[in-house]
Amino acid sequence: MALEELVILLVEDDPVFRRIVATFLSSRGAKVIEANDGEQGLDKFKQFAFDIVLADLSMPIMGGLDMLKKMSELNPDTPSIVISGNQVMADVVEALRLGASDYLVKPVSDLFLIENAIKQCLESNVSKEVHLEDLEELSYQELQDNLALLEQNEQAAKSVQQQLFPPSQINYLTAKVDYSLYKSDEVSAYFIDTVNVGDNHLVMYMAHFHPQDNRAAFASVLLKSFVNQKLKLYRNGTTQAIIEPYNMLSYLNERMTKSGLDICIDIVYVVVELTQYRASIAQAGNGLRCYIRNQQGLTPLALPDSLQLGILNWGHPSAQFRTLMPGEQLCIASSKPEHKQMLLDNQFHGLAYDTEIPTGGYMQVSF
């Protein structure tokens, strides 16, 4: 059967919904262990080995977020899918930051969506007969239920997006990342992210969404989620795509094209190998640029223009490799002269609302 031999932990405080889902998954071949709150779910997680966790976020005693944090500390390789209502969208975003692979929106109108989400989550290490082309339309379908909410409610969109932005300075063991992004509306048309991948690689990227409306908040969630998925697969030893900028942008274009958002993205995606300080850079669109910074100032890297992500007939990103010399920093910036000057003046403020400064910004990694 479709889910045969899978062991699933289902944590849900609604006994009727939990029983319906458990019965369905069992009928599809899975072994389902149930828990009715986060505390009980964590106890079960400690007792058994699970292929995947399905978790509600709004539960008594211990909520889904606290439970997932503790589970991640115990075994970060166990994938999870969260189930939520629209009213806790901020919790959904935090769950995605913690590494959840997907989320479903209550009420789940078709139980096969749960099965498909599980297949999508485990496709690389559960069944080699499950093909991506059969599943690519299924992941994140339920996100569309929230798109109208975010388009109509500027405050909701702002809250969702702000949950994703890191602090203005991110310190790693051998590197640090600083940034400033300026917005004049509640929702930023720009997004940045950075992550340490294993002991030897650092990833950072900056994106600019078109059109510049509330959909940018939703696109930020999707972009972060897609990167999270590849990060989890890297940690499982399944793929190294997250540290391969060319392949990542190809993957992100495929996913964003099929997301239904009808949004295009300028993006620069950088991976730095931290032992030799060799940088791999890929770029899509022409609204952002990558720079080498040293005592002489900012030197743009010669990356040819390419089409934005989210275009059906997209070709391929432009890419370059560069070894950083001692004292050099790698930067990504929007095209405004004011931003480049503020970067040179080391004005790093994180995400900022300012109607006097052009929208956009910059980020920098130093060692």
Salt bridges, closest charged atoms under 4 A:
GLU12 OE1 - LYS106 NZ 3.05
GLU34 OE1 - ARG18 NE 3.00
GLU34 OE2 - ARG19 NH2 2.09
ASP56 OD2 - LYS106 NZ 3.14
GLU94 OE1 - ARG97 NH1 3.97
GLU115 OE1 - ARG28 NE 2.61
GLU115 OE2 - LYS119 NZ 3.16
GLU136 OE2 - LYS258 NZ 3.60
GLU151 OE2 - ARG215 NE 3.95
ASP178 OD2 - LYS176 NZ 3.99
GLU186 OE1 - LYS158 NZ 3.01
ASP193 OD2 - LYS224 NZ 3.16
ASP213 OD2 - ARG215 NH2 2.85
ASP266 OD2 - HIS208 ND1 3.91
ASP266 OD2 - HIS210 NE2 2.75
ASP305 OD1 - ARG289 NH2 2.88
